[in-house]
C-alpha cells in the first residue's frame, strides 16, 4: 500500500458528494479511470507490502500489522529511508520478495526502536481492489458495495468504492454518513503526517458536510487542529459568511422589477461542491438554495420561490438562477432534492447589519443594471461590453 492509492482515494472522494456525483455513469467512468491508473502503475504487484499506508517523510498514517500509526521509518533493511518520499520507499518494497521479512529501525513515541516486519503480498490486496473497481466500471453497484465493505478496514481504495457505489445506486439503502466518514477520517489522518495532503483534506471536509452530518463534520474540523504546523488551516478556509450573503443577494436580484421589495429566506448555509444546472455543465464552488419573494410590475408579490447561487472562494457569484413558480420549475425541483445536503444557515447571516441589501443600494444597482440592459438590447453595447460593465456594477 502506498501514497498513490491514498492520493487517488482522496481526489476521488472530493468529487463524489451528492451535488457532484450526478448519474451512475459518473461513478462508472471514474471507476474506469481509477482502474486504468492503477493498472498503469503496475497493479497487481507481486512484492512486499508492510501492511501500512505511508506518507512522504516515511510516516505511517495507518497500519494493519507490526507498524503503528505515527511511526517514522529510518531504515528498512540496510537502506536509509528517513525523510524520503513514499514512492522511494515503495521502490525498496518492489525489490523485496512478498514472503520476506524486513528489519526496520523507526521513531516511535519519542524514541527509536528496531523491529522485524513480515511482508504481505501487495498483489493480493491490489487484485481485490481491482475487482471492486471492475464491478463499479460495469455498473454492478450493489455487488461493488458488498465486496468493498469486506475490504474497507484494510484498503483505502475499497473503502472509497463502498461509498461511491452506494451513492451511485439507491443511496437510501445505505448509511452514506458512515461510509463517507470512514474515508474522510483516513484522509485527515494521512494529512496529519503529510502537509501536501492538507488542502485536499480541508476541501473534502467542506464537501462532505452534508453527507456526514454536523457531528462528524465538527469532529473532522477539530481533528485538523492536531495537524502539526497546520492548526489554523481549516479555520482560515472558512469564508466570510456575511459577505457571501450580501453578494449572493445582489446577484440574485439582477433582473427583478422591484429589488427593494425583495424578501429573502435563508434556511440553509453554503456547502462546497458543484451545482448542475439543467442542460449545462457542472459549476464548482460554494452553493446554496434559498427562497425569495418580490413585487411584480403590478405591485403585488409573486410568491416565494427557490433560488440557487454558486459563489467562488473570493465570495463573488459565478452562477445564479431563480425558479419560475410554474409547472416546469426545474430550479425549485432541484433545490428541493438537494437541500438535505446543505448545512443550517450560519449565525453570521443574521448578526451582521451589512448582510441584507439596503434600500439605497438595491435600487441603485438595479437602476444601473437596467440602463446597461437597455443599451445592450438597443445594440449600443456588444455582449462582451455588456457583461464586463455588469460585472463592474456588481463588484465581481
One Martini backbone bead per residue (centre of mass of N, CA, C, O) as a GRO file, in nm:
protein
  396
    1UNK     BB    1   0.098   0.034   0.021
    2UNK     BB    2   0.043   0.376  -0.097
    3UNK     BB    3   0.019   0.701  -0.204
    4UNK     BB    4  -0.144   0.659  -0.459
    5UNK     BB    5  -0.403   0.542  -0.333
    6UNK     BB    6  -0.452   0.778  -0.139
    7UNK     BB    7  -0.469   1.004  -0.350
    8UNK     BB    8  -0.699   0.891  -0.524
    9UNK     BB    9  -0.900   0.877  -0.296
   10UNK     BB   10  -0.905   1.177  -0.229
   11UNK     BB   11  -0.991   1.282  -0.508
   12UNK     BB   12  -1.252   1.113  -0.531
   13UNK     BB   13  -1.402   1.219  -0.288
   14UNK     BB   14  -1.415   1.529  -0.390
   15UNK     BB   15  -1.614   1.400  -0.643
   16UNK     BB   16  -1.869   1.256  -0.437
   17UNK     BB   17  -2.097   1.424  -0.390
   18UNK     BB   18  -2.418   1.487  -0.432
   19UNK     BB   19  -2.370   1.733  -0.626
   20UNK     BB   20  -2.135   1.571  -0.797
   21UNK     BB   21  -2.213   1.279  -0.893
   22UNK     BB   22  -2.464   1.211  -1.033
   23UNK     BB   23  -2.478   0.977  -1.232
   24UNK     BB   24  -2.371   0.651  -1.264
   25UNK     BB   25  -2.171   0.718  -1.494
   26UNK     BB   26  -1.966   0.872  -1.321
   27UNK     BB   27  -1.875   0.631  -1.149
   28UNK     BB   28  -1.793   0.452  -1.378
   29UNK     BB   29  -1.580   0.642  -1.509
   30UNK     BB   30  -1.402   0.669  -1.255
   31UNK     BB   31  -1.338   0.367  -1.230
   32UNK     BB   32  -1.197   0.340  -1.501
   33UNK     BB   33  -0.973   0.544  -1.438
   34UNK     BB   34  -0.859   0.401  -1.186
   35UNK     BB   35  -0.801   0.132  -1.318
   36UNK     BB   36  -0.595   0.245  -1.522
   37UNK     BB   37  -0.399   0.373  -1.316
   38UNK     BB   38  -0.322   0.113  -1.160
   39UNK     BB   39  -0.224  -0.050  -1.403
   40UNK     BB   40  -0.006   0.160  -1.487
   41UNK     BB   41   0.141   0.109  -1.197
   42UNK     BB   42   0.134  -0.237  -1.185
   43UNK     BB   43  -0.117  -0.369  -1.120
   44UNK     BB   44  -0.038  -0.635  -0.978
   45UNK     BB   45   0.208  -0.682  -0.713
   46UNK     BB   46   0.481  -0.908  -0.653
   47UNK     BB   47   0.525  -0.785  -0.332
   48UNK     BB   48   0.609  -0.603  -0.069
   49UNK     BB   49   0.417  -0.543   0.230
   50UNK     BB   50   0.362  -0.350   0.540
   51UNK     BB   51   0.066  -0.303   0.619
   52UNK     BB   52   0.068   0.009   0.508
   53UNK     BB   53   0.050   0.359   0.516
   54UNK     BB   54   0.234   0.606   0.336
   55UNK     BB   55   0.416   0.899   0.369
   56UNK     BB   56   0.589   1.148   0.341
   57UNK     BB   57   0.887   1.077   0.542
   58UNK     BB   58   0.795   0.779   0.652
   59UNK     BB   59   0.505   0.777   0.742
   60UNK     BB   60   0.245   0.629   0.937
   61UNK     BB   61  -0.110   0.648   0.892
   62UNK     BB   62  -0.155   0.328   0.865
   63UNK     BB   63  -0.223  -0.005   1.019
   64UNK     BB   64  -0.218  -0.397   0.998
   65UNK     BB   65   0.044  -0.444   1.185
   66UNK     BB   66   0.339  -0.375   1.331
   67UNK     BB   67   0.289  -0.110   1.267
   68UNK     BB   68   0.228   0.241   1.352
   69UNK     BB   69   0.079   0.511   1.398
   70UNK     BB   70   0.348   0.757   1.356
   71UNK     BB   71   0.560   0.622   1.239
   72UNK     BB   72   0.920   0.652   1.152
   73UNK     BB   73   1.124   0.575   0.911
   74UNK     BB   74   1.479   0.496   0.877
   75UNK     BB   75   1.503   0.178   0.830
   76UNK     BB   76   1.532  -0.070   0.559
   77UNK     BB   77   1.734  -0.258   0.645
   78UNK     BB   78   2.006  -0.093   0.475
   79UNK     BB   79   1.806   0.144   0.425
   80UNK     BB   80   1.785   0.488   0.410
   81UNK     BB   81   1.446   0.654   0.473
   82UNK     BB   82   1.471   0.921   0.593
   83UNK     BB   83   1.254   1.157   0.447
   84UNK     BB   84   1.127   1.003   0.231
   85UNK     BB   85   0.941   0.909  -0.007
   86UNK     BB   86   0.701   0.684  -0.072
   87UNK     BB   87   0.808   0.597  -0.350
   88UNK     BB   88   1.096   0.515  -0.254
   89UNK     BB   89   1.004   0.297  -0.058
   90UNK     BB   90   0.851   0.124  -0.267
   91UNK     BB   91   1.101   0.044  -0.430
   92UNK     BB   92   1.206  -0.145  -0.211
   93UNK     BB   93   0.953  -0.330  -0.203
   94UNK     BB   94   0.969  -0.421  -0.505
   95UNK     BB   95   1.260  -0.568  -0.432
   96UNK     BB   96   1.077  -0.746  -0.243
   97UNK     BB   97   0.966  -1.019  -0.131
   98UNK     BB   98   0.649  -1.132  -0.023
   99UNK     BB   99   0.803  -1.351   0.200
  100UNK     BB  100   0.950  -1.153   0.358
  101UNK     BB  101   1.174  -0.980   0.588
  102UNK     BB  102   1.210  -0.669   0.773
  103UNK     BB  103   1.416  -0.457   0.901
  104UNK     BB  104   1.341  -0.191   1.147
  105UNK     BB  105   1.396   0.154   1.188
  106UNK     BB  106   1.224   0.365   1.435
  107UNK     BB  107   1.004   0.613   1.525
  108UNK     BB  108   0.858   0.608   1.870
  109UNK     BB  109   0.747   0.795   2.111
  110UNK     BB  110   1.048   0.948   2.110
  111UNK     BB  111   1.186   0.693   1.998
  112UNK     BB  112   1.405   0.412   1.921
  113UNK     BB  113   1.343   0.125   1.715
  114UNK     BB  114   1.351  -0.233   1.660
  115UNK     BB  115   1.220  -0.442   1.393
  116UNK     BB  116   1.007  -0.692   1.246
  117UNK     BB  117   0.871  -0.711   0.909
  118UNK     BB  118   0.632  -0.877   0.763
  119UNK     BB  119   0.533  -0.971   0.461
  120UNK     BB  120   0.312  -0.896   0.210
  121UNK     BB  121   0.113  -0.939  -0.068
  122UNK     BB  122   0.020  -0.680  -0.257
  123UNK     BB  123  -0.141  -0.823  -0.493
  124UNK     BB  124  -0.388  -0.925  -0.334
  125UNK     BB  125  -0.513  -0.650  -0.261
  126UNK     BB  126  -0.507  -0.524  -0.542
  127UNK     BB  127  -0.697  -0.727  -0.680
  128UNK     BB  128  -0.941  -0.665  -0.506
  129UNK     BB  129  -0.961  -0.368  -0.590
  130UNK     BB  130  -0.993  -0.423  -0.894
  131UNK     BB  131  -1.259  -0.581  -0.867
  132UNK     BB  132  -1.423  -0.347  -0.756
  133UNK     BB  133  -1.379  -0.152  -0.992
  134UNK     BB  134  -1.503  -0.339  -1.204
  135UNK     BB  135  -1.789  -0.334  -1.094
  136UNK     BB  136  -1.826  -0.028  -1.134
  137UNK     BB  137  -1.756  -0.022  -1.443
  138UNK     BB  138  -2.026  -0.229  -1.475
  139UNK     BB  139  -2.261  -0.127  -1.277
  140UNK     BB  140  -2.222  -0.314  -1.003
  141UNK     BB  141  -2.309  -0.171  -0.718
  142UNK     BB  142  -2.402  -0.375  -0.502
  143UNK     BB  143  -2.151  -0.559  -0.539
  144UNK     BB  144  -1.947  -0.340  -0.469
  145UNK     BB  145  -2.033  -0.287  -0.180
  146UNK     BB  146  -2.002  -0.574  -0.069
  147UNK     BB  147  -1.699  -0.608  -0.140
  148UNK     BB  148  -1.583  -0.343  -0.013
  149UNK     BB  149  -1.669  -0.385   0.283
  150UNK     BB  150  -1.469  -0.629   0.338
  151UNK     BB  151  -1.202  -0.425   0.273
  152UNK     BB  152  -1.212  -0.138   0.421
  153UNK     BB  153  -1.019  -0.182   0.678
  154UNK     BB  154  -0.750  -0.216   0.456
  155UNK     BB  155  -0.880  -0.019   0.219
  156UNK     BB  156  -0.905   0.283   0.068
  157UNK     BB  157  -1.026   0.204  -0.203
  158UNK     BB  158  -1.269   0.032  -0.097
  159UNK     BB  159  -1.389   0.241   0.088
  160UNK     BB  160  -1.455   0.437  -0.138
  161UNK     BB  161  -1.632   0.241  -0.315
  162UNK     BB  162  -1.856   0.197  -0.115
  163UNK     BB  163  -1.952   0.490  -0.129
  164UNK     BB  164  -1.985   0.537  -0.438
  165UNK     BB  165  -2.178   0.298  -0.499
  166UNK     BB  166  -2.399   0.388  -0.304
  167UNK     BB  167  -2.446   0.665  -0.449
  168UNK     BB  168  -2.530   0.545  -0.740
  169UNK     BB  169  -2.734   0.325  -0.587
  170UNK     BB  170  -2.961   0.352  -0.369
  171UNK     BB  171  -2.870   0.541  -0.109
  172UNK     BB  172  -3.104   0.478   0.102
  173UNK     BB  173  -2.975   0.179   0.168
  174UNK     BB  174  -2.745   0.354   0.306
  175UNK     BB  175  -2.471   0.463   0.516
  176UNK     BB  176  -2.322   0.738   0.410
  177UNK     BB  177  -2.195   0.863   0.660
  178UNK     BB  178  -2.007   0.622   0.731
  179UNK     BB  179  -1.870   0.579   0.458
  180UNK     BB  180  -1.755   0.871   0.427
  181UNK     BB  181  -1.613   0.906   0.705
  182UNK     BB  182  -1.399   0.686   0.675
  183UNK     BB  183  -1.244   0.827   0.444
  184UNK     BB  184  -1.199   1.103   0.576
  185UNK     BB  185  -1.032   1.013   0.820
  186UNK     BB  186  -0.796   0.900   0.653
  187UNK     BB  187  -0.726   1.170   0.520
  188UNK     BB  188  -0.668   1.333   0.779
  189UNK     BB  189  -0.447   1.149   0.890
  190UNK     BB  190  -0.249   1.175   0.654
  191UNK     BB  191  -0.226   1.495   0.683
  192UNK     BB  192  -0.068   1.493   0.948
  193UNK     BB  193   0.204   1.368   0.787
  194UNK     BB  194   0.111   1.545   0.517
  195UNK     BB  195   0.092   1.864   0.402
  196UNK     BB  196   0.008   1.814   0.096
  197UNK     BB  197  -0.289   1.690   0.190
  198UNK     BB  198  -0.455   1.927   0.327
  199UNK     BB  199  -0.623   2.081   0.115
  200UNK     BB  200  -0.794   1.831   0.032
  201UNK     BB  201  -0.910   1.776   0.314
  202UNK     BB  202  -1.056   2.042   0.356
  203UNK     BB  203  -1.235   2.020   0.107
  204UNK     BB  204  -1.372   1.752   0.192
  205UNK     BB  205  -1.512   1.853   0.444
  206UNK     BB  206  -1.693   2.054   0.304
  207UNK     BB  207  -1.827   1.852   0.100
  208UNK     BB  208  -1.925   1.633   0.338
  209UNK     BB  209  -2.125   1.766   0.535
  210UNK     BB  210  -2.407   1.663   0.416
  211UNK     BB  211  -2.332   1.356   0.473
  212UNK     BB  212  -2.200   1.331   0.779
  213UNK     BB  213  -2.276   1.563   0.945
  214UNK     BB  214  -2.234   1.776   1.214
  215UNK     BB  215  -2.071   1.600   1.404
  216UNK     BB  216  -1.850   1.495   1.204
  217UNK     BB  217  -1.768   1.771   1.108
  218UNK     BB  218  -1.662   1.871   1.382
  219UNK     BB  219  -1.451   1.644   1.417
  220UNK     BB  220  -1.292   1.704   1.161
  221UNK     BB  221  -1.216   1.995   1.225
  222UNK     BB  222  -1.072   1.928   1.497
  223UNK     BB  223  -0.851   1.737   1.376
  224UNK     BB  224  -0.688   1.968   1.228
  225UNK     BB  225  -0.563   2.093   1.500
  226UNK     BB  226  -0.342   1.835   1.500
  227UNK     BB  227  -0.172   1.967   1.292
  228UNK     BB  228   0.142   2.025   1.243
  229UNK     BB  229   0.136   2.365   1.152
  230UNK     BB  230  -0.212   2.336   1.086
  231UNK     BB  231  -0.422   2.442   1.307
  232UNK     BB  232  -0.561   2.695   1.114
  233UNK     BB  233  -0.648   2.602   0.826
  234UNK     BB  234  -0.955   2.558   0.847
  235UNK     BB  235  -1.041   2.832   0.958
  236UNK     BB  236  -0.916   2.990   0.707
  237UNK     BB  237  -1.130   2.849   0.496
  238UNK     BB  238  -1.347   3.025   0.592
  239UNK     BB  239  -1.581   3.219   0.507
  240UNK     BB  240  -1.752   3.527   0.473
  241UNK     BB  241  -2.078   3.507   0.522
  242UNK     BB  242  -2.194   3.795   0.502
  243UNK     BB  243  -2.072   3.848   0.219
  244UNK     BB  244  -2.207   3.618   0.076
  245UNK     BB  245  -2.494   3.716   0.116
  246UNK     BB  246  -2.474   3.993  -0.010
  247UNK     BB  247  -2.372   3.902  -0.295
  248UNK     BB  248  -2.599   3.703  -0.353
  249UNK     BB  249  -2.835   3.902  -0.348
  250UNK     BB  250  -2.739   4.087  -0.573
  251UNK     BB  251  -2.740   3.864  -0.793
  252UNK     BB  252  -3.041   3.769  -0.769
  253UNK     BB  253  -3.174   4.064  -0.832
  254UNK     BB  254  -3.121   4.039  -1.112
  255UNK     BB  255  -3.420   4.129  -1.298
  256UNK     BB  256  -3.583   4.266  -1.096
  257UNK     BB  257  -3.821   4.505  -1.073
  258UNK     BB  258  -3.826   4.512  -0.726
  259UNK     BB  259  -3.566   4.481  -0.520
  260UNK     BB  260  -3.661   4.637  -0.256
  261UNK     BB  261  -3.900   4.409  -0.202
  262UNK     BB  262  -3.728   4.191  -0.118
  263UNK     BB  263  -3.758   3.854   0.027
  264UNK     BB  264  -3.550   3.664   0.227
  265UNK     BB  265  -3.456   3.317   0.262
  266UNK     BB  266  -3.220   3.144   0.511
  267UNK     BB  267  -3.205   2.809   0.593
  268UNK     BB  268  -2.918   2.795   0.450
  269UNK     BB  269  -2.607   2.715   0.374
  270UNK     BB  270  -2.298   2.660   0.255
  271UNK     BB  271  -2.145   2.444   0.011
  272UNK     BB  272  -1.899   2.241  -0.119
  273UNK     BB  273  -1.899   2.194  -0.488
  274UNK     BB  274  -2.171   2.136  -0.714
  275UNK     BB  275  -2.367   2.257  -0.989
  276UNK     BB  276  -2.646   2.129  -1.202
  277UNK     BB  277  -2.770   2.250  -1.456
  278UNK     BB  278  -2.985   2.251  -1.694
  279UNK     BB  279  -2.807   2.187  -1.979
  280UNK     BB  280  -2.536   2.193  -1.806
  281UNK     BB  281  -2.259   2.228  -1.657
  282UNK     BB  282  -2.069   2.220  -1.401
  283UNK     BB  283  -2.048   2.421  -1.091
  284UNK     BB  284  -1.796   2.530  -0.899
  285UNK     BB  285  -1.851   2.575  -0.540
  286UNK     BB  286  -2.041   2.774  -0.342
  287UNK     BB  287  -2.361   2.646  -0.242
  288UNK     BB  288  -2.718   2.738  -0.255
  289UNK     BB  289  -3.049   2.754  -0.113
  290UNK     BB  290  -3.335   2.968  -0.147
  291UNK     BB  291  -3.568   3.238  -0.087
  292UNK     BB  292  -3.799   3.447  -0.289
  293UNK     BB  293  -3.974   3.772  -0.269
  294UNK     BB  294  -4.151   3.986  -0.506
  295UNK     BB  295  -4.242   4.242  -0.698
  296UNK     BB  296  -4.427   4.338  -0.955
  297UNK     BB  297  -4.566   4.556  -1.189
  298UNK     BB  298  -4.843   4.549  -1.005
  299UNK     BB  299  -4.739   4.535  -0.685
  300UNK     BB  300  -4.717   4.228  -0.639
  301UNK     BB  301  -4.660   3.938  -0.500
  302UNK     BB  302  -4.542   3.625  -0.644
  303UNK     BB  303  -4.391   3.451  -0.449
  304UNK     BB  304  -4.222   3.197  -0.320
  305UNK     BB  305  -3.887   3.112  -0.438
  306UNK     BB  306  -3.641   2.947  -0.561
  307UNK     BB  307  -3.283   2.965  -0.524
  308UNK     BB  308  -2.957   2.969  -0.683
  309UNK     BB  309  -2.607   2.983  -0.565
  310UNK     BB  310  -2.269   3.047  -0.686
  311UNK     BB  311  -1.951   3.065  -0.528
  312UNK     BB  312  -1.654   3.178  -0.486
  313UNK     BB  313  -1.376   3.212  -0.277
  314UNK     BB  314  -1.421   3.543  -0.298
  315UNK     BB  315  -1.747   3.596  -0.291
  316UNK     BB  316  -1.851   3.548  -0.588
  317UNK     BB  317  -2.079   3.527  -0.831
  318UNK     BB  318  -2.117   3.259  -1.094
  319UNK     BB  319  -2.422   3.170  -1.016
  320UNK     BB  320  -2.778   3.216  -1.104
  321UNK     BB  321  -3.117   3.099  -1.010
  322UNK     BB  322  -3.471   3.127  -1.061
  323UNK     BB  323  -3.769   3.037  -1.009
  324UNK     BB  324  -4.100   3.040  -1.162
  325UNK     BB  325  -4.357   2.869  -1.032
  326UNK     BB  326  -4.419   2.655  -1.226
  327UNK     BB  327  -4.450   2.341  -1.369
  328UNK     BB  328  -4.126   2.391  -1.477
  329UNK     BB  329  -3.952   2.411  -1.194
  330UNK     BB  330  -3.631   2.316  -1.175
  331UNK     BB  331  -3.508   2.466  -0.939
  332UNK     BB  332  -3.705   2.370  -0.721
  333UNK     BB  333  -3.656   2.068  -0.763
  334UNK     BB  334  -3.353   2.068  -0.708
  335UNK     BB  335  -3.357   2.194  -0.428
  336UNK     BB  336  -3.546   1.990  -0.288
  337UNK     BB  337  -3.325   1.751  -0.349
  338UNK     BB  338  -3.058   1.916  -0.199
  339UNK     BB  339  -3.097   2.034   0.101
  340UNK     BB  340  -2.996   1.786   0.271
  341UNK     BB  341  -2.678   1.882   0.204
  342UNK     BB  342  -2.726   2.127   0.382
  343UNK     BB  343  -2.654   2.351   0.600
  344UNK     BB  344  -2.708   2.557   0.825
  345UNK     BB  345  -2.739   2.868   0.890
  346UNK     BB  346  -2.535   3.099   0.978
  347UNK     BB  347  -2.520   3.343   1.219
  348UNK     BB  348  -2.384   3.563   1.033
  349UNK     BB  349  -2.638   3.624   0.857
  350UNK     BB  350  -2.789   3.779   1.129
  351UNK     BB  351  -2.565   3.980   1.266
  352UNK     BB  352  -2.517   4.145   1.013
  353UNK     BB  353  -2.592   4.452   0.878
  354UNK     BB  354  -2.456   4.406   0.579
  355UNK     BB  355  -2.605   4.168   0.449
  356UNK     BB  356  -2.834   4.311   0.355
  357UNK     BB  357  -3.011   4.481   0.133
  358UNK     BB  358  -3.044   4.798   0.076
  359UNK     BB  359  -3.253   5.049  -0.031
  360UNK     BB  360  -3.019   5.204  -0.181
  361UNK     BB  361  -2.851   4.979  -0.325
  362UNK     BB  362  -3.060   4.824  -0.485
  363UNK     BB  363  -3.174   5.041  -0.684
  364UNK     BB  364  -2.902   5.137  -0.792
  365UNK     BB  365  -2.818   4.872  -0.920
  366UNK     BB  366  -3.074   4.826  -1.087
  367UNK     BB  367  -3.052   5.083  -1.260
  368UNK     BB  368  -2.778   5.017  -1.389
  369UNK     BB  369  -2.868   4.746  -1.514
  370UNK     BB  370  -3.101   4.858  -1.684
  371UNK     BB  371  -2.928   5.043  -1.862
  372UNK     BB  372  -2.748   4.824  -1.980
  373UNK     BB  373  -2.975   4.652  -2.103
  374UNK     BB  374  -3.076   4.870  -2.296
  375UNK     BB  375  -2.812   4.900  -2.455
  376UNK     BB  376  -2.797   4.609  -2.547
  377UNK     BB  377  -3.081   4.592  -2.690
  378UNK     BB  378  -2.999   4.839  -2.892
  379UNK     BB  379  -2.670   4.787  -2.967
  380UNK     BB  380  -2.456   4.970  -2.805
  381UNK     BB  381  -2.377   4.687  -2.687
  382UNK     BB  382  -2.197   4.435  -2.646
  383UNK     BB  383  -2.177   4.146  -2.482
  384UNK     BB  384  -1.896   4.197  -2.361
  385UNK     BB  385  -1.953   4.485  -2.254
  386UNK     BB  386  -2.196   4.412  -2.078
  387UNK     BB  387  -2.058   4.203  -1.889
  388UNK     BB  388  -1.838   4.393  -1.782
  389UNK     BB  389  -2.029   4.613  -1.668
  390UNK     BB  390  -2.190   4.427  -1.481
  391UNK     BB  391  -1.951   4.332  -1.306
  392UNK     BB  392  -1.877   4.615  -1.201
  393UNK     BB  393  -2.145   4.676  -1.051
  394UNK     BB  394  -2.120   4.399  -0.871
  395UNK     BB  395  -1.806   4.353  -0.800
  396UNK     BB  396  -1.677   4.102  -1.006
   0.00000   0.00000   0.00000
